[in-house]
Amino acid sequence: MSDNPLQQPHELPPFSQIKVEHILPAVDKAIADYRTLIERLAADQQAPTWENFAAPMEQAARVLSNLFSPVSHLANVKDSPELRDAYREAVQRISAFDTDRGQHAGLYSRFQALHDSAEFAVLSEAQQAAVEHALRDFKLAGIALPTKEQARFKQLMQDLARLENQFSENVLDATQGWTLHIADEEELSGLPDSARATLADNAQQADQTGWLVTLEHPSYLPVMTYADNRTLRQTVHEAFTTRASDQGPKAGQWDNSHLMTEILDKRLAAAKLLGFEHYAELSLATKMAQTPQAVTDFLYELARQSVPQARAEMAELAEFARQELSIEQMQPWDMAYASEKLKEARYAVSDEQLRPYFPVPRVLSGLFETVRRLYGIRIEAVTDFDRYHSDVQLYNLFDDDQLVARFYLDLYARKGKRGGAWMDDCRARGQYDDGLQLPVAYLTCNFTAPIGGQPSLLTHDDVVTLFHEFGHGLHHMLTQVDIAAVSGINGVAWDAVELPSQFMENFCWEPEALAFISGHVDTGAPLPKDLLDKMLAARNFQSAMQMVRQLEFSLFDFILHQASEAVDITALRKVLAHVRKDVTVVPVADYTRFENSFGHIFAGGYAAGYYSYKWAEVLSADAFSRFEEEGLFSPEAARDFRHKVLARGAARPAAELFKDFRGREPSVEPLLRHSGITGKQAA
């Protein structure tokens, strides 16, 4: 057996043993073995069955997935030049192989033969779904194309993998490539002690005195929200909103402008090769929404309901800023600051008042208690395991004392770690010759790290983020599907994949759950009733403005990907300007280039799919409304949600699973109600 740890079977990744030089040999060996298997199976003369054909394919996919998962994760959380180069090359090789596999005529004919055989009828629901998904994916990989066009499609896929990875690298470099040193503490007037401590810690880690502002969220957000110094807010705002662009203090460095147009051009070319009018049409081939018109109608209907209220909220904020803050003309760098002041004035509550009640240990125990009450799942920490960083924790999930899943938890921002929050799979649940592989998840956030031996204190927004990602994790970990291709989140329609995550957010607003999610960092006392009441009263503060902000992103993405001809950077920005004219109510600086760091659509899985957040939010709000009707921890509702939604993966279409759980088609009413959006302009 090879001494390369990535070529050896491991229940959990051997992070401490993985070296950069292991990556490409392991990827090449797995791909070579996979190709050999494909040729053998394609040439097999016996009738294909699950056991002699599909199961060996699942096993080969498992080997490649299990070795590449820790590599991909490390590239996102522990960036280095050497790892970046190896990861980039590995992505290219895997992309090329994936396209070759998807265009293998012999393999396709064997899947089709299995689908058309009498054997298919006796396969499990999950096995049938896996075969059907495979046939669909062959068509979307160009199986029906002539040889020359197949080669063109393969090149497009490789180019896209390279360009999207470069986009992501540029955003990371641009985010970490700008800092602002502050020597005079008076410039930090208005910032709470927790934010000042973070900035001081930033400086100390950079071997500097004073305070250091970075563009990581634990630094950026407090400055924009609390800094009385308007010039400081503008400076930081400009640096953040011009990342990886032709504007701002780092103009031209890591500029993603040409990458965006190249990515769009190649996506359009790939879609047209497959017979679609544009990329949005191709994107919907694997989603719940049936047509591009259905998506745009949905988004504009939400806009119709939300924009009048959002305009009223903006007018109210501008008037408050004039009257109370002496800001005659609201600018983008005033928005968070003035909004926080208005919220404090109206509700007598601020994020900083709430922070002491959300120390990480208490929030985690509250999250785990929520899961226990809902699903009977017990979560326990593992003390002895192979870490890739000292921040990382590992937990086991038990159901009736049986281990059912594990997850890694990586909560804090640091250098070399991609921003944002996400869940990814480390291991997918699947039944193999050597037994059942349990699901393992990565749960990653970028919260403010603990300082001076004190636990990290979260904002309530941070708590919501953590619950959101854990909802994704539960979808992955509580699956009962034994076919990895359709277990957990695998194969789930992208506009339904946010349902479990957004569903979990609701518990962060329920007094019954907040009683054990919150606890003062010093005394352990739960959130006082007066603070709780104020927080709940402020829940829908500027909710229409938040709604239209998401609609701006969604419409920009979806309209952009409906272009049926090449889009240059001028046309791209015209699309954004057109969308903003329809739905944007806040001021936008001329220099702003948010699109240049819009990783969700240019480097992630949300291209022509960002609308999924709102689409799935309709599902999640409606799903939660059953708990409102039956009780927050209703055993019947929780059992049904677990077994009819979380457990089923992609074994059945998401629309069917939702209808099975709710007993009807989804309604948009609960989402509007939860958001406090009436569809009418405020008086």
C-alpha positions in Angstrom: 0.0 0.0 0.0 1.2 3.5 -0.8 2.5 5.7 2.0 0.5 8.6 0.5 -2.2 9.2 3.2 -4.6 10.4 0.5 -4.4 7.0 -1.2 -5.3 5.1 2.0 -8.8 4.5 3.4 -9.5 6.7 6.4 -12.7 7.1 8.4 -11.7 10.7 9.0 -9.1 12.8 7.0 -5.6 12.5 8.3 -5.0 16.2 8.2 -1.6 16.2 9.9 -0.2 13.7 7.4 -1.4 15.5 4.3 1.4 17.3 2.4 1.1 19.3 -0.8 3.2 16.8 -2.7 0.6 14.1 -1.9 -2.3 15.8 -3.7 -1.6 15.3 -7.4 -0.3 11.7 -7.2 -3.4 10.7 -5.2 -5.8 12.4 -7.6 -4.0 10.9 -10.7 -4.1 7.4 -9.2 -7.8 7.7 -8.3 -8.7 9.0 -11.7 -6.7 6.3 -13.4 -8.3 3.5 -11.4 -11.7 5.1 -12.1 -11.0 5.2 -15.9 -9.9 1.5 -15.8 -13.2 0.6 -14.0 -15.3 2.5 -16.5 -13.7 0.8 -19.5 -14.2 -2.6 -17.8 -17.8 -2.0 -17.0 -18.6 -0.4 -20.4 -17.2 -3.5 -22.1 -19.1 -6.0 -19.9 -21.4 -8.2 -21.8 -23.7 -9.2 -19.0 -26.9 -7.3 -18.3 -26.2 -4.4 -16.0 -27.6 -4.6 -12.4 -27.0 -2.4 -9.4 -24.6 -4.9 -7.9 -22.4 -5.6 -11.0 -22.5 -2.1 -12.5 -23.8 0.9 -10.4 -22.3 -0.2 -7.0 -18.8 -0.4 -8.4 -19.2 3.1 -9.9 -20.4 4.4 -6.5 -17.3 2.9 -4.9 -14.9 4.6 -7.4 -16.7 7.9 -6.8 -16.3 7.4 -3.1 -12.5 7.0 -3.4 -12.1 10.2 -5.4 -14.5 12.2 -3.2 -12.9 11.1 0.1 -9.4 12.0 -0.9 -10.3 15.3 -2.5 -12.7 16.5 0.2 -9.9 17.4 2.7 -7.8 18.9 0.0 -10.6 21.2 -1.1 -11.4 22.1 2.5 -7.8 22.9 3.3 -7.7 25.2 0.3 -10.6 27.2 1.8 -9.4 27.3 5.4 -5.6 27.1 5.3 -4.5 28.8 2.1 -0.8 28.9 1.0 0.9 29.4 -2.3 2.0 25.8 -2.6 -1.5 24.4 -1.7 -3.1 26.9 -4.0 -1.1 25.7 -7.0 -1.7 22.0 -6.3 -5.4 22.5 -5.7 -5.8 24.5 -8.9 -4.1 21.8 -10.9 -6.1 19.0 -9.2 -9.4 20.9 -9.9 -8.4 21.0 -13.6 -7.7 17.3 -13.8 -10.9 16.3 -12.0 -12.9 18.7 -14.2 -11.5 17.1 -17.3 -12.2 13.6 -16.0 -15.7 14.5 -14.9 -16.5 15.7 -18.5 -14.8 12.6 -20.0 -17.0 10.3 -17.8 -20.1 12.3 -18.7 -19.4 11.9 -22.4 -18.5 8.2 -22.3 -20.9 6.6 -24.7 -20.4 3.0 -23.4 -21.0 4.0 -19.8 -24.1 6.0 -20.8 -25.5 3.0 -22.7 -25.0 0.8 -19.7 -26.9 3.2 -17.4 -29.6 3.5 -20.0 -29.8 -0.3 -20.2 -30.1 -0.6 -16.5 -32.9 2.1 -16.5 -34.8 0.2 -19.2 -34.4 -3.3 -17.7 -36.8 -5.2 -15.5 -34.2 -4.9 -12.8 -34.9 -1.1 -12.5 -38.4 -1.7 -11.1 -37.1 -3.6 -8.1 -34.4 -1.1 -7.2 -34.9 1.1 -4.2 -36.3 4.6 -4.5 -32.8 6.0 -3.9 -31.2 3.6 -6.4 -33.7 4.6 -9.1 -33.1 8.3 -8.4 -29.3 7.8 -8.7 -29.7 6.2 -12.1 -32.1 8.8 -13.3 -29.8 11.6 -12.1 -26.9 9.9 -13.8 -28.8 9.8 -17.2 -29.7 13.5 -16.8 -26.1 14.4 -16.0 -24.9 12.6 -19.1 -27.1 14.8 -21.3 -25.9 17.9 -19.4 -22.3 16.8 -20.0 -22.8 16.6 -23.8 -23.3 12.9 -24.4 -25.4 13.6 -27.5 -22.9 16.0 -29.0 -20.7 15.2 -32.0 -17.1 14.3 -31.1 -15.7 17.8 -32.0 -18.3 19.6 -30.0 -17.8 17.2 -27.0 -14.1 18.3 -27.1 -15.2 21.9 -27.1 -17.6 21.3 -24.2 -14.8 19.6 -22.2 -12.5 22.5 -22.8 -15.2 25.0 -21.7 -15.7 23.0 -18.4 -11.9 23.0 -17.7 -11.7 26.7 -18.5 -14.6 27.5 -16.2 -13.1 25.5 -13.3 -9.9 27.5 -13.7 -11.6 30.9 -14.1 -13.9 30.4 -11.1 -11.1 29.2 -8.9 -9.0 32.3 -10.0 -12.0 34.5 -9.1 -12.2 33.1 -5.6 -8.4 33.4 -5.1 -8.6 37.1 -6.2 -11.3 37.8 -3.7 -9.4 36.2 -0.9 -6.2 38.0 -1.8 -8.0 41.4 -2.2 -9.8 40.9 1.2 -6.5 40.1 3.0 -4.4 42.6 0.9 -5.7 45.8 2.5 -5.3 47.0 6.1 -5.6 50.3 7.8 -3.3 51.1 10.8 -4.7 53.4 13.4 -2.5 54.9 16.1 -4.9 57.4 17.7 -7.7 55.7 19.7 -9.8 58.8 19.2 -10.4 57.7 15.6 -12.2 54.7 17.0 -14.8 56.8 18.8 -18.1 54.9 19.0 -16.6 51.4 18.6 -17.5 49.1 21.5 -14.8 47.5 23.6 -15.2 44.1 21.9 -14.4 45.7 18.5 -11.5 47.7 19.8 -10.1 44.5 21.3 -10.4 42.7 17.9 -8.6 45.6 16.1 -5.9 45.6 18.8 -5.5 41.9 18.4 -5.2 42.3 14.6 -2.3 44.8 15.2 -0.6 42.5 17.6 -0.7 39.6 15.2 0.8 41.8 12.5 3.6 42.9 15.0 2.2 46.4 15.1 1.1 48.7 17.9 -2.3 50.4 18.1 -5.2 49.1 16.1 -5.5 47.4 12.7 -8.6 47.5 10.5 -9.0 44.6 8.0 -11.7 43.7 5.6 -12.6 40.5 7.4 -16.1 40.7 8.8 -15.2 40.8 12.5 -13.3 44.0 11.8 -15.2 45.5 8.9 -18.8 45.3 10.3 -18.1 47.0 13.7 -16.4 49.9 12.0 -19.3 50.4 9.6 -21.9 50.0 12.3 -20.4 51.9 15.2 -17.5 54.3 14.1 -18.5 57.9 14.7 -15.7 58.9 12.4 -17.5 59.3 9.1 -14.2 59.6 7.1 -13.1 56.3 8.6 -16.3 54.7 7.6 -16.0 55.9 4.0 -12.4 54.8 3.8 -13.2 51.3 4.9 -16.4 51.1 2.8 -14.5 52.0 -0.3 -11.8 49.4 0.3 -14.4 46.7 1.0 -16.8 47.4 -1.9 -14.0 47.8 -4.5 -12.2 44.5 -3.7 -10.9 42.7 -6.7 -11.9 45.5 -9.1 -10.7 48.5 -11.1 -11.6 51.0 -8.4 -10.5 51.8 -4.9 -7.2 51.8 -3.0 -6.1 48.6 -4.7 -7.5 49.5 -8.1 -6.3 47.0 -10.8 -4.8 44.6 -8.3 -6.6 41.2 -8.4 -9.2 42.7 -10.7 -11.9 40.2 -11.5 -13.6 42.3 -14.3 -12.2 40.2 -17.2 -12.8 37.0 -15.3 -16.5 37.8 -14.9 -17.0 38.3 -18.6 -15.0 35.2 -19.5 -17.0 33.1 -17.1 -20.3 34.4 -18.5 -19.1 33.9 -22.1 -18.0 30.3 -21.5 -21.2 29.4 -19.5 -23.3 30.7 -22.4 -21.2 28.8 -24.9 -21.7 25.6 -22.9 -25.4 26.1 -22.6 -25.8 26.7 -26.4 -23.8 23.6 -27.2 -26.3 21.6 -25.1 -29.2 23.2 -27.0 -30.3 25.8 -24.4 -31.0 29.4 -25.3 -28.9 30.7 -22.4 -27.3 29.6 -19.1 -30.3 30.3 -16.9 -32.2 27.7 -18.9 -29.4 25.2 -18.4 -29.3 26.0 -14.7 -33.0 25.2 -14.2 -32.5 21.7 -15.6 -31.5 20.6 -12.1 -33.8 22.9 -10.1 -37.4 23.0 -8.8 -38.3 26.1 -10.9 -39.5 25.0 -14.3 -38.9 28.0 -16.4 -36.9 31.3 -16.4 -40.2 33.2 -16.5 -41.3 31.4 -13.3 -38.2 32.7 -11.5 -38.4 36.3 -12.7 -42.2 36.4 -12.0 -41.5 35.1 -8.5 -38.8 37.7 -7.8 -40.7 40.6 -9.2 -43.8 39.6 -7.2 -41.7 39.7 -4.0 -40.4 43.1 -5.2 -44.0 44.4 -5.8 -44.8 43.4 -2.2 -41.6 44.8 -0.7 -40.3 47.9 -2.6 -43.0 50.4 -1.3 -42.3 49.4 2.3 -38.5 49.5 1.7 -38.8 53.0 0.3 -40.7 54.1 3.3 -38.1 52.5 5.6 -35.3 54.4 3.7 -37.1 57.7 3.9 -37.6 57.2 7.6 -33.9 56.5 8.0 -32.8 59.5 6.0 -35.1 61.7 8.1 -33.7 60.3 11.3 -30.1 60.9 10.1 -30.9 64.5 9.3 -32.7 65.2 12.5 -30.5 63.3 15.0 -27.1 62.7 13.4 -26.7 65.9 11.3 -26.2 63.8 8.1 -27.9 65.9 5.5 -27.3 63.5 2.6 -27.2 59.8 3.3 -24.2 58.0 1.8 -23.6 54.2 1.6 -21.0 54.4 4.4 -23.7 55.9 6.6 -26.3 53.2 6.2 -25.2 50.7 8.9 -24.2 53.4 11.3 -27.5 55.4 11.0 -29.6 52.2 11.0 -28.0 51.0 14.3 -28.6 54.4 15.8 -32.3 54.4 14.7 -32.7 50.8 16.0 -31.3 51.8 19.4 -33.5 54.9 19.5 -36.7 53.0 18.6 -36.2 49.7 20.4 -33.6 50.7 23.1 -31.5 47.6 22.1 -28.2 47.1 20.2 -26.1 44.2 19.1 -23.5 45.1 21.7 -26.1 44.9 24.5 -27.0 41.4 23.3 -23.4 40.1 22.8 -22.7 39.1 26.4 -25.8 36.8 26.3 -24.4 34.9 23.4 -21.0 33.4 24.4 -20.0 30.6 22.0 -20.1 27.8 24.6 -23.7 28.7 25.6 -24.9 29.1 22.0 -23.4 25.8 21.1 -25.0 24.0 24.0 -28.3 25.7 23.1 -28.0 24.7 19.5 -27.4 21.1 20.5 -30.3 21.2 23.0 -32.5 22.5 20.1 -31.5 19.5 18.0 -32.1 17.1 20.9 -35.6 18.4 21.6 -36.5 18.2 18.0 -35.0 15.0 16.9 -33.7 13.1 20.0 -30.2 13.5 18.7 -27.3 13.7 21.3 -24.2 15.7 20.3 -20.9 15.0 22.1 -17.4 16.6 21.6 -14.5 14.4 20.6 -11.3 15.4 22.4 -8.7 13.3 20.6 -8.7 13.7 16.8 -6.5 14.9 13.9 -6.9 18.7 13.6 -5.8 21.0 10.8 -5.9 24.0 13.2 -6.2 24.5 16.9 -9.6 26.3 16.5 -11.2 23.2 15.1 -13.5 21.0 17.0 -15.0 17.6 16.2 -18.4 16.3 17.4 -20.3 13.0 17.2 -24.0 12.7 16.7 -25.8 9.9 18.5 -29.4 8.6 17.9 -30.5 6.2 20.7 -26.8 5.8 21.6 -25.9 4.8 18.0 -23.3 6.9 16.2 -25.0 8.3 13.1 -22.7 11.2 12.0 -19.8 13.6 12.8 -19.0 17.1 12.0 -16.0 19.5 12.2 -16.7 22.9 13.6 -14.4 25.8 12.6 -15.9 29.1 13.9 -13.3 31.9 13.8 -11.9 34.2 11.2 -8.1 34.0 10.5 -5.5 34.7 7.9 -5.6 32.2 5.0 -9.3 31.4 5.5 -12.0 32.2 3.0 -14.6 34.6 4.3 -18.3 33.8 4.9 -19.9 30.8 6.3 -20.6 27.4 4.7 -21.3 23.7 5.2 -19.5 21.1 3.0 -19.4 17.4 3.1 -16.4 15.6 4.3 -17.9 12.1 3.9 -21.3 11.3 2.4 -23.5 8.5 3.8 -23.3 5.4 1.6 -23.5 1.6 1.8 -20.4 -0.1 0.5 -18.8 -3.6 0.5 -16.9 -2.7 3.7 -20.0 -1.4 5.4 -21.9 1.8 6.0 -19.9 5.0 5.6 -21.4 7.6 8.0 -21.8 11.2 7.0 -19.3 13.7 8.1 -19.7 17.5 7.6 -17.5 20.6 7.7 -19.2 23.6 9.4 -17.3 26.8 8.8 -17.9 30.3 10.0 -15.8 33.5 10.4 -16.8 34.9 13.8 -14.6 37.1 16.1 -12.0 34.9 17.7 -11.7 34.6 21.5 -9.3 37.2 23.0 -7.5 37.2 26.3 -8.9 33.9 27.5 -12.5 35.0 27.2 -15.0 33.1 25.1 -16.0 34.7 21.8 -19.2 36.7 22.1 -21.6 36.5 19.1 -24.0 39.0 17.8 -27.5 37.7 17.3 -26.9 37.7 13.5 -23.9 35.4 14.2 -26.2 33.1 16.1 -28.6 33.0 13.2 -25.7 32.2 10.8 -24.6 29.3 13.0 -28.1 27.9 13.1 -28.3 28.3 9.3 -25.2 26.4 8.6 -26.1 23.7 11.1 -29.4 23.3 9.3 -27.4 22.4 6.2 -25.4 20.1 8.4 -28.5 18.3 9.7 -29.7 17.8 6.1 -26.3 16.1 5.3 -26.0 14.2 8.6 -29.5 12.9 9.3 -30.0 11.4 5.9 -31.2 7.8 5.8 -30.3 7.3 2.2 -27.6 4.8 1.6 -26.7 5.8 -2.0 -24.1 8.6 -1.8 -25.1 10.1 -5.1 -28.5 11.1 -3.6 -27.9 11.1 0.1 -27.8 14.2 2.3 -27.5 17.3 0.1 -26.2 15.4 -2.9 -28.4 15.7 -5.9 -30.9 18.0 -4.1 -32.4 20.7 -6.3 -30.4 23.8 -5.6 -33.5 26.0 -5.1 -34.5 23.6 -2.3 -31.2 23.1 -0.6 -31.6 26.2 1.6 -34.9 24.8 3.1 -33.3 23.0 6.1 -30.9 25.8 6.8 -33.4 28.7 6.7 -35.8 26.5 8.7 -33.3 26.3 11.6 -32.9 30.1 11.7 -36.5 30.4 13.1 -35.5 28.9 16.4 -33.2 31.8 17.1 -36.2 34.1 17.4 -38.4 31.9 19.7 -38.4 32.8 23.4 -38.8 29.1 24.3 -35.6 28.3 22.5 -33.7 31.5 23.4 -34.2 30.6 27.1 -31.4 28.0 26.6 -29.6 29.4 23.6 -28.7 32.5 25.5 -26.9 32.9 28.8 -24.8 35.8 30.2 -21.0 35.2 29.8 -20.4 35.9 33.5 -23.5 34.8 35.3 -25.2 32.3 32.9 -28.5 34.2 33.3 -30.7 33.9 30.3 -31.6 36.9 28.2 -33.7 39.2 30.4 -37.3 39.6 29.4 -37.0 43.3 28.7 -34.1 42.7 26.3 -35.8 39.7 24.7 -38.9 41.8 24.1 -36.9 44.6 22.5 -34.9 42.1 20.3 -38.1 40.5 19.1 -39.8 43.9 18.5 -36.7 44.8 16.4 -36.8 41.5 14.4 -38.4 43.1 11.4 -36.5 46.4 11.6 -35.8 47.4 7.9 -37.0 43.9 6.8 -38.3 45.2 3.5 -34.9 46.9 2.8 -33.2 43.6 3.6 -35.7 41.8 1.3 -35.0 44.1 -1.7 -31.2 43.8 -1.2 -31.5 40.1 -1.7 -33.8 40.7 -4.7 -31.2 42.9 -6.2 -28.6 40.1 -6.0 -31.1 37.5 -7.3 -32.3 39.5 -10.2 -28.9 40.7 -11.2 -27.7 37.1 -11.3 -30.7 35.6 -13.1 -31.1 38.4 -15.7 -27.3 38.3 -16.4 -27.5 34.6 -17.1 -30.4 35.0 -19.4 -28.3 36.8 -21.9 -28.2 35.0 -25.2 -25.1 36.7 -26.5 -21.7 37.6 -25.1 -21.8 40.2 -22.3 -18.9 42.7 -21.9 -18.2 44.5 -18.6 -20.2 47.6 -19.7 -23.3 45.4 -20.5 -22.8 43.6 -17.2 -22.9 46.8 -15.3 -25.9 48.0 -17.3 -27.8 44.9 -16.1 -27.0 45.8 -12.5 -28.0 49.4 -13.0 -31.3 48.3 -14.5 -32.0 46.0 -11.6 -31.1 48.7 -9.1 -33.5 51.1 -10.8 -36.3 48.6 -10.2 -35.6 47.4 -6.6 -32.8 49.3 -4.9 -33.7 52.0 -2.4 -30.4 52.7 -0.7 -27.6 55.0 -2.0 -24.9 53.4 -4.1 -21.4 54.9 -4.4 -20.1 55.4 -8.0 -16.9 53.4 -7.1 -18.9 50.4 -5.8 -18.0 47.1 -7.5 -19.8 44.6 -5.4 -20.1 42.3 -8.4 -16.3 41.8 -8.5 -16.4 39.9 -5.2 -19.8 38.2 -5.8 -18.4 34.7 -5.3 -21.7 33.0 -4.9 -22.4 33.4 -8.7 -18.9 33.7 -10.2 -17.1 31.1 -8.1 -19.7 29.1 -6.2 -22.7 27.0 -7.0 -25.3 29.8 -7.3 -24.9 30.9 -10.9 -28.4 31.6 -12.2 -29.4 30.2 -8.8 -29.0 33.0 -6.2 -32.8 33.3 -6.3 -32.7 29.9 -4.4 -32.4 31.8 -1.1 -35.7 33.4 -1.6 -37.4 30.4 -3.3 -36.3 28.1 -0.4 -37.2 30.8 2.2 -40.8 30.5 1.1 -40.5 26.7 1.7 -38.8 27.2 5.1 -41.2 29.8 6.4 -44.1 27.6 5.4 -42.6 24.5 6.9 -42.0 26.4 10.2 -45.5 27.6 10.2 -46.6 24.0 11.0 -44.5 24.2 14.2 -46.2 27.6 15.0 -49.5 25.8 14.7 -48.6 22.6 16.6 -45.9 23.8 19.0 -42.3 24.8 18.7 -41.0 21.3 19.7 -44.0 19.4 18.5 -42.9 15.7 18.4 -45.1 14.9 15.4 -44.0 17.9 13.3 -40.3 17.3 14.2 -40.6 13.6 13.4 -42.3 14.4 10.0 -39.7 17.1 9.1 -36.8 14.7 10.0 -38.2 11.7 8.1 -40.0 13.4 5.2 -37.5 16.1 4.5 -34.1 15.7 6.2 -33.8 12.0 5.8 -34.8 11.7 2.2 -31.9 13.5 0.4 -32.6 13.6 -3.3 -34.3 10.2 -3.4 -37.5 12.0 -4.3 -38.0 15.5 -5.9 -37.9 18.3 -3.3 -41.4 19.5 -4.3 -42.8 16.1 -3.5 -41.0 16.0 -0.1 -42.3 19.4 0.8 -45.9 18.5 -0.1 -45.6 15.2 1.8 -44.5 17.2 4.9 -46.9 20.1 4.7 -49.9 18.3 3.0 -50.2 21.0 0.3 -48.3 23.2 -2.1 -46.1 26.0 -0.5 -47.6 29.4 0.3 -45.7 32.7 0.3 -47.8 34.2 3.1 -45.7 32.9 6.0 -42.6 34.4 4.5 -44.2 37.8 4.2 -45.7 37.5 7.6 -42.4 36.5 9.3 -40.7 39.4 7.5 -43.3 41.9 8.6 -44.0 42.8 4.9 -47.6 43.9 4.3 -47.3 44.8 0.6 -48.5 48.3 1.5 -46.5 51.5 2.0 -46.1 52.5 5.6 -48.0 55.6 6.7 
